[in-house]
Amino acid sequence: MKLNLKQWVQVVLSLAVAIWIFWFLYKDLSIESLMTSIAEVSWGWLGLSIFISLFGFWIRAWRWKLLIEAGENFKVTTGKTLIGLMIGYLVNLLVPRAGEVARCGVLSKTENIQVGKLLGTVILERTVDLLFLALTVLLAFVLEREVFLNLFNDLVSYEVLLQKISSALPLILGGLIVAGIFVYFLFNKYRDSGLIKKLRHFLRDMINGLISVKRVKNQFGFWGSSAMIWFSYYLMMLLVAWAIPSTASLSLSSVLMVMVMGSIGMVAPVQGGIGTFHALVAFILMAYGLTAEEGKIFAVIIHGSQVLTILIVGIVALGIFFKITSQKASKSS
């Protein structure tokens, strides 16, 4: 995949931001403290978390296979989708969001499927993942409501804000109605502008994507695997928490909250969530009584183990991909 000058500038800037956030977060953490904490890690729990993450990758590849085969007569192996998926993750470590296109390109070359169709399945995947992320955030809020409110109170007084909203409720409702009318006329007037078109296309693709899920033959498998993907994220986070003495006593709902913050950090448009993941995970762990140093160490261990796993498996997948394409080229010549 070739990048133009503008894209290269975006890549360099996002990498610079990620490195700066990471440096700012860890500049006061000594190597001795980090190495001491790593020496105290239970490698059995950490190894099991890596195994669970690999299982999560396989489940995601299998779900992608279900989407690709929806409404089609051809079959795709999970092994091929897994190769594309892992190469995509590898590319994401270098260029944010480029991995989605890269994995479609990989599968297009190995299975001779149009890239456009594959991109449509990736958009649908992201729509479903967004839905499950929202449900996970809602579950975390229900289970850890006090933590949410305490964090909110640190930023603004919850009681004062609620009082102000109650006293100004008629004005707020009227303002929302006026804003709704304004947005409606704005959309109609500028419906042909680039920004409005992108927004409309995004919403349309999201709705159409959710509707098109009904074409998947194995509905139970699709929704079950989607839930299993997020459960594997949680289980992987829980096992790493058990592996580190400072986080071993966290409750199950606390780990869920940490997972939510980490997931939000991974959404940021930086390479592999570097910096943003660490900052949000360390921040929420401090809310549970851990020191800033303990939160930062947990974040770097769990993120580092995942990045190392992606690097190793991604490079292996890349080697297999080159072997498959070279064999196809030799057969066609």
Solvent accessible surface area in square Angstrom, and as a share of the most:
residue,aa,sasa,rsa
1,M,134,0.60
2,K,198,0.84
3,L,33,0.16
4,N,87,0.45
5,L,144,0.72
6,K,142,0.60
7,Q,72,0.32
8,W,133,0.47
9,V,72,0.41
10,Q,98,0.44
11,V,16,0.09
12,V,89,0.51
13,L,106,0.53
14,S,18,0.11
15,L,71,0.36
16,A,52,0.41
17,V,74,0.43
18,A,0,0.00
19,I,98,0.50
20,W,147,0.51
21,I,39,0.20
22,F,65,0.27
23,W,141,0.49
24,F,113,0.47
25,L,32,0.16
26,Y,24,0.09
27,K,92,0.39
28,D,117,0.61
29,L,24,0.12
30,S,50,0.32
31,I,117,0.59
32,E,122,0.55
33,S,32,0.21
34,L,34,0.17
35,M,110,0.49
36,T,77,0.45
37,S,21,0.14
38,I,51,0.26
39,A,82,0.63
40,E,102,0.46
41,V,8,0.04
42,S,46,0.29
43,W,152,0.53
44,G,58,0.56
45,W,102,0.36
46,L,12,0.06
47,G,38,0.36
48,L,75,0.37
49,S,0,0.00
50,I,51,0.26
51,F,124,0.52
52,I,24,0.12
53,S,9,0.06
54,L,68,0.34
55,F,84,0.35
56,G,5,0.05
57,F,19,0.08
58,W,110,0.39
59,I,16,0.08
60,R,10,0.04
61,A,0,0.00
62,W,60,0.21
63,R,0,0.00
64,W,0,0.00
65,K,36,0.15
66,L,19,0.10
67,L,6,0.03
68,I,0,0.00
69,E,21,0.09
70,A,9,0.07
71,G,61,0.59
72,E,57,0.26
73,N,158,0.81
74,F,75,0.31
75,K,150,0.64
76,V,3,0.01
77,T,82,0.48
78,T,20,0.12
79,G,42,0.41
80,K,53,0.22
81,T,0,0.00
82,L,48,0.24
83,I,20,0.10
84,G,0,0.00
85,L,3,0.01
86,M,2,0.01
87,I,7,0.03
88,G,2,0.02
89,Y,39,0.15
90,L,23,0.11
91,V,33,0.19
92,N,27,0.14
93,L,30,0.15
94,L,125,0.62
95,V,24,0.14
96,P,23,0.15
97,R,113,0.41
98,A,10,0.08
99,G,1,0.01
100,E,27,0.12
101,V,67,0.39
102,A,18,0.14
103,R,3,0.01
104,C,0,0.00
105,G,25,0.24
106,V,11,0.06
107,L,0,0.00
108,S,22,0.14
109,K,129,0.55
110,T,11,0.06
111,E,44,0.20
112,N,122,0.63
113,I,15,0.07
114,Q,146,0.65
115,V,57,0.33
116,G,54,0.52
117,K,57,0.24
118,L,0,0.00
119,L,59,0.29
120,G,37,0.36
121,T,11,0.06
122,V,6,0.04
123,I,83,0.42
124,L,13,0.07
125,E,0,0.00
126,R,88,0.32
127,T,9,0.05
128,V,0,0.00
129,D,12,0.06
130,L,87,0.43
131,L,74,0.37
132,F,31,0.13
133,L,26,0.13
134,A,58,0.45
135,L,92,0.46
136,T,15,0.09
137,V,46,0.27
138,L,105,0.52
139,L,90,0.45
140,A,0,0.00
141,F,75,0.31
142,V,96,0.55
143,L,94,0.47
144,E,21,0.09
145,R,124,0.45
146,E,132,0.59
147,V,23,0.13
148,F,51,0.21
149,L,35,0.17
150,N,89,0.46
151,L,30,0.15
152,F,76,0.32
153,N,57,0.29
154,D,115,0.59
155,L,157,0.78
156,V,61,0.35
157,S,49,0.32
158,Y,66,0.25
159,E,116,0.52
160,V,71,0.41
161,L,62,0.31
162,L,91,0.45
163,Q,130,0.58
164,K,126,0.54
165,I,71,0.36
166,S,70,0.45
167,S,92,0.59
168,A,32,0.25
169,L,84,0.42
170,P,103,0.65
171,L,139,0.69
172,I,65,0.33
173,L,95,0.47
174,G,31,0.30
175,G,38,0.36
176,L,115,0.57
177,I,114,0.58
178,V,99,0.57
179,A,48,0.37
180,G,41,0.39
181,I,91,0.46
182,F,128,0.53
183,V,69,0.40
184,Y,137,0.52
185,F,124,0.52
186,L,62,0.31
187,F,54,0.23
188,N,54,0.28
189,K,150,0.64
190,Y,101,0.38
191,R,110,0.40
192,D,111,0.57
193,S,43,0.28
194,G,49,0.47
195,L,140,0.69
196,I,19,0.10
197,K,86,0.36
198,K,147,0.62
199,L,76,0.38
200,R,98,0.36
201,H,79,0.35
202,F,111,0.46
203,L,82,0.41
204,R,127,0.46
205,D,51,0.27
206,M,43,0.19
207,I,103,0.52
208,N,75,0.39
209,G,9,0.09
210,L,70,0.35
211,I,94,0.48
212,S,25,0.16
213,V,4,0.02
214,K,152,0.65
215,R,147,0.53
216,V,4,0.02
217,K,159,0.68
218,N,62,0.32
219,Q,65,0.29
220,F,181,0.75
221,G,8,0.08
222,F,0,0.00
223,W,87,0.31
224,G,31,0.30
225,S,6,0.04
226,S,0,0.00
227,A,49,0.38
228,M,81,0.36
229,I,1,0.00
230,W,27,0.10
231,F,105,0.44
232,S,4,0.02
233,Y,61,0.23
234,Y,35,0.13
235,L,48,0.24
236,M,19,0.09
237,M,8,0.03
238,L,10,0.05
239,L,6,0.03
240,V,0,0.00
241,A,1,0.01
242,W,94,0.33
243,A,2,0.01
244,I,5,0.03
245,P,80,0.50
246,S,38,0.25
247,T,1,0.00
248,A,46,0.36
249,S,107,0.69
250,L,25,0.12
251,S,59,0.38
252,L,112,0.56
253,S,26,0.17
254,S,7,0.04
255,V,2,0.01
256,L,15,0.07
257,M,1,0.00
258,V,1,0.00
259,M,7,0.03
260,V,3,0.02
261,M,27,0.12
262,G,1,0.01
263,S,19,0.12
264,I,79,0.40
265,G,1,0.01
266,M,83,0.37
267,V,87,0.50
268,A,24,0.19
269,P,96,0.61
270,V,12,0.07
271,Q,2,0.01
272,G,12,0.12
273,G,1,0.01
274,I,48,0.24
275,G,0,0.00
276,T,24,0.14
277,F,14,0.06
278,H,3,0.01
279,A,31,0.24
280,L,53,0.26
281,V,0,0.00
282,A,3,0.02
283,F,100,0.42
284,I,0,0.00
285,L,0,0.00
286,M,96,0.43
287,A,48,0.37
288,Y,51,0.19
289,G,68,0.66
290,L,21,0.10
291,T,77,0.45
292,A,39,0.30
293,E,80,0.36
294,E,60,0.27
295,G,0,0.00
296,K,34,0.14
297,I,8,0.04
298,F,1,0.01
299,A,0,0.00
300,V,30,0.17
301,I,16,0.08
302,I,3,0.01
303,H,16,0.07
304,G,34,0.33
305,S,13,0.08
306,Q,28,0.12
307,V,34,0.19
308,L,105,0.52
309,T,10,0.06
310,I,24,0.12
311,L,69,0.34
312,I,101,0.51
313,V,42,0.24
314,G,0,0.00
315,I,104,0.53
316,V,86,0.49
317,A,6,0.05
318,L,55,0.27
319,G,41,0.39
320,I,76,0.38
321,F,19,0.08
322,F,115,0.48
323,K,124,0.53
324,I,31,0.16
325,T,34,0.20
326,S,64,0.41
327,Q,87,0.39
328,K,68,0.29
329,A,59,0.46
330,S,74,0.48
331,K,172,0.73
332,S,98,0.63
333,S,123,0.79
